Amino acid sequence: MVTSRVKVSCESCFFGCNILCAVEDGIPCATFRPNGPEGLTPPRQTRFEFREERRTRVTWTFPTAQEQAALRA
């Protein structure tokens, strides 16, 4: 999976553009959200993928009652 990293700055942050930023350092912080025409959008969630079933048959089971009785007889 190839991801392209975009350089973030306070000028492209939603909070910085709308004068909502409380950080005075002028460096991007962990709350950076890109400013866009649709407004504030939540960050993308990772996609949930189901794992394939690894075993198609049981490799070991307990002996049945009849098999246990035969072993002890």
N, C-alpha and C positions, 0 to 999 in steps of 0.2 A: 504494500500500500504506500503510495507516494503522496505526501502532503506538502503543500507549498506554504511556507511561513511568510506572513505579511508583517512587515515592521510596523509595530503599533506606536502611537504617540498620543499625547494628551489632546492634540488638535483634531485627531480622528475619533476620539472617544465621545460617546453620547453624553456622558456627564460633563466633560470639559466643554463641549460645544453649547450646552444648554445652561452653563454656569451653575452646575449642581455639584461640581467636584469640590471636596473638602481637603484634598491633598495639595499642599503648596510647593512641593518639591519640583513639580514640572516633569516628573518621570512617570511612565505608565505603571499602574498598580494592578493588583490582582482583581479588582472590580472592573477592569476595562471591558466595555461593550462597544462594538462598532456603531457609529452614527450613520443612520440610513433614512431614506424617505419614509419607511414604515414605522419609524420610531424605535423604541426600546424593545428588543426581542430577546428571549431567553437564549442561553448558549445551547448548541446542538448536543443532544444526548447521544451516547454511544448506542449503536444498534445491537439489539439482543438477538442472538442466534442460538438455535437449539443444537446441541451436540447430537451426532448420530449415535444410535445404539451400538455399543462396541461388541457386545456378545450376542450372538444369535441363538445360542443354545447353552444350557447349563453344563458346566464342566464337572461338577461334583454335587451329589445330593445325599441326604441321609438315607440309609437303607430303610425299606418298608418294614412293617411289623412282621410280616411273613419271612422276610430275608433275615431279620435279627433272630427270629425263633429258629430258623434253619442253621444259623451260625452257632447257636448255643446247644443244639441237639446233638 
